[in-house]
Amino acid sequence: MNIEANKHLSWDSDLQSDFENFTGLKVKCNVLASKLSTFRIGGPIQYLIEPEQPQELVSALKWLRSN
């Protein structure tokens, strides 16, 4: 699926479940960047994944490119 830069991707529970099943990664929604940064600044992150291994990131990118 190609997404133009000016369009928002609609992320529903089925899409999230498909991503999590494919990658093994949990998607966190609406996380404050301030809780993750050293200086405790930053606004909301719409969708966050935290891969621990390079292969997890590769899986996420493969899924994102194919969907």
C-alpha positions in Angstrom: 0.0 0.0 0.0 1.4 3.4 -1.0 0.6 6.3 1.3 1.0 9.8 0.1 2.9 12.1 2.5 -0.2 14.2 3.2 -2.4 11.3 4.2 -2.7 9.7 7.6 -2.5 6.0 8.0 -5.6 4.7 9.7 -4.4 2.2 12.4 -7.1 0.0 13.6 -7.0 -2.9 16.0 -6.9 -5.5 13.2 -4.0 -3.8 11.5 -2.2 -3.6 14.9 -2.9 -7.2 15.7 -1.6 -8.3 12.2 1.6 -6.2 12.8 2.1 -7.7 16.3 1.6 -11.2 15.1 3.9 -10.8 12.1 6.8 -9.1 14.0 6.3 -10.3 17.6 6.6 -6.6 18.7 4.0 -4.8 20.8 2.8 -1.5 19.5 2.4 1.2 22.1 0.0 4.0 21.3 0.1 7.7 22.4 3.3 7.4 24.5 4.8 10.6 25.8 8.3 11.2 24.4 9.1 13.1 27.6 9.0 9.7 29.5 11.7 8.3 27.1 14.1 11.3 26.7 17.0 12.3 28.9 15.8 15.9 29.3 12.2 14.8 29.8 10.9 16.9 26.9 8.7 15.9 23.9 5.2 15.4 23.0 3.0 12.4 22.2 4.3 9.6 19.9 1.4 8.2 18.0 2.8 4.7 17.6 5.9 3.3 19.2 7.7 0.0 18.8 10.9 -0.9 20.7 12.8 -3.6 18.9 15.6 -5.2 21.0 17.3 -7.1 18.2 18.2 -6.0 14.7 16.0 -8.8 13.3 12.9 -7.4 15.0 13.5 -4.0 13.3 14.0 -5.8 9.9 10.6 -7.7 10.5 8.9 -4.4 11.3 10.2 -2.7 8.2 9.3 -5.7 6.0 5.7 -5.6 7.3 5.5 -1.8 6.9 6.7 -2.0 3.3 4.2 -4.7 2.4 1.2 -3.1 4.0 
